[in-house]
Amino acid sequence: MMMKYAICGIALAALVTPAFAANKFYVVRDTTTKECSIVEQKPTVATMKLVGMSHNSQAKAEKAMKVAKICEIK
């Protein structure tokens, strides 16, 4: 009986986890143009470098981009 509850819990967690990841914002830096931007999906291409961690809102990501030394305009 406990095994049935454990399997149901694992299945529920597997279904809910992608919903939590949907509201993530990432600050990325284009390695060719040296410009930073905010994206909603974790970068997978080699020309984009992740700056810091993921953020729960776009406002937090914008704030993080402003204070990131690598994103300063020279």
Contact map, one row per residue, 1 for C-alpha under 8 A:
11111000000000000000000000000000000000000000000000000000000000000000000000
11111100000000000000000000000000000000000000000000000000000000000000000000
11111110000000000000000000000000000000000000000000000000000000000000000000
11111111000000000000000000000000000000000000000000000000000000000000000000
11111111100000000000000000000000000000000000000000000000000000000000000000
01111111110000000000000000000000000000000000000000000000000000000000000000
00111111111000000000000000000000000000000000000000000000000000000000000000
00011111111100000000000000000000000000000000000000000000000000000000000000
00001111111110000000000000000000000000000000000000000000000000000000000000
00000111111111000000000000000000000000000000000000000000000000000000000000
00000011111111100000000000000000000000000000000000000000000000000000000000
00000001111111110000000000000000000000000000000000000000000000000000000000
00000000111111111000000000000000000000000000000000000000000000000000000000
00000000011111111100000000000000000000000000000000000000000000000000000000
00000000001111111110000000000000000000000000000000000000000000000000000000
00000000000111111111000000000000000000000000000000000000000000000000000000
00000000000011111111100000000000000000000000000000000000000000000000000000
00000000000001111111110000000000000000000000000000000000000000000000000000
00000000000000111111111000000000000000000000000000000000000000000000000000
00000000000000011111111000000000000000000000000000000000000000000000000000
00000000000000001111111100000000000000000000000000000000000000000000000000
00000000000000000111111100000000000000010000000000000000000000000000000000
00000000000000000011111110000000000000010000000000000001100000000000000000
00000000000000000000111111000000000000011000000000000111100000000000000000
00000000000000000000001111100000000001111100000000000111110010000000000000
00000000000000000000000111110000000001111100000001111110000010000000000000
00000000000000000000000011111000000111100000000001111100000011011000000000
00000000000000000000000001111100000111100010000111100000000000000000000000
00000000000000000000000000111110011110000000000111100000000000000000001000
00000000000000000000000000011111111100000000001110000000000000000000000000
00000000000000000000000000001111111000000000001110000000000000000000000000
00000000000000000000000000000111110000000000001000000000000000000000000000
00000000000000000000000000000111111000000000000000000000000000000000000000
00000000000000000000000000001111111100000000000000000000000000000000001000
00000000000000000000000000001110111110000000000000000000000000000000001000
00000000000000000000000000111100011111000000000000000000000000001000001000
00000000000000000000000000111000001111100000000000000000000000001000000000
00000000000000000000000011110000000111110000000000000000010011000000000000
00000000000000000000000011110000000011111100000000000000000000000000000000
00000000000000000000011111000000000001111100000000000000000000000000000000
00000000000000000000000111000000000000111110000000000000000000000000000000
00000000000000000000000011000000000000111111000001000000000000000000000000
00000000000000000000000000010000000000001111100111000000000000000000000000
00000000000000000000000000000000000000000111110100000000000000000000000000
00000000000000000000000000000000000000000011111100000000000000000000000000
00000000000000000000000000000000000000000001111110000000000000000000000000
00000000000000000000000000000111000000000000111110000000000000000000000000
00000000000000000000000000011110000000000011111111000000000000000000000000
00000000000000000000000000011110000000000010011111100000000000000000000000
00000000000000000000000001111000000000000110000111111000000000000000000000
00000000000000000000000001111000000000000000000011111000000000000001000000
00000000000000000000000001100000000000000000000001111100000000000000000000
00000000000000000000000001100000000000000000000001111110000000000000000000
00000000000000000000000111100000000000000000000000011111000010000000000000
00000000000000000000000111000000000000000000000000001111110110000000000000
00000000000000000000001110000000000000000000000000000111110110000000000000
00000000000000000000001110000000000000000000000000000011111110000000000000
00000000000000000000000010000000000001000000000000000011111111000000000000
00000000000000000000000000000000000000000000000000000000111111100000000000
00000000000000000000000000000000000000000000000000000011111111110000000000
00000000000000000000000011100000000001000000000000000111111111111000000000
00000000000000000000000000100000000001000000000000000000011111111100000000
00000000000000000000000000000000000000000000000000000000001111111110000000
00000000000000000000000000100000000000000000000000000000000111111111000000
00000000000000000000000000100000000110000000000000000000000011111111001000
00000000000000000000000000000000000000000000000000000000000001111111001100
00000000000000000000000000000000000000000000000000000000000000111111101100
00000000000000000000000000000000000000000000000000100000000000011111111100
00000000000000000000000000000000000000000000000000000000000000000011111100
00000000000000000000000000000000000000000000000000000000000000000001111100
00000000000000000000000000001000011100000000000000000000000000001111111110
00000000000000000000000000000000000000000000000000000000000000000111111111
00000000000000000000000000000000000000000000000000000000000000000000001111
00000000000000000000000000000000000000000000000000000000000000000000000111
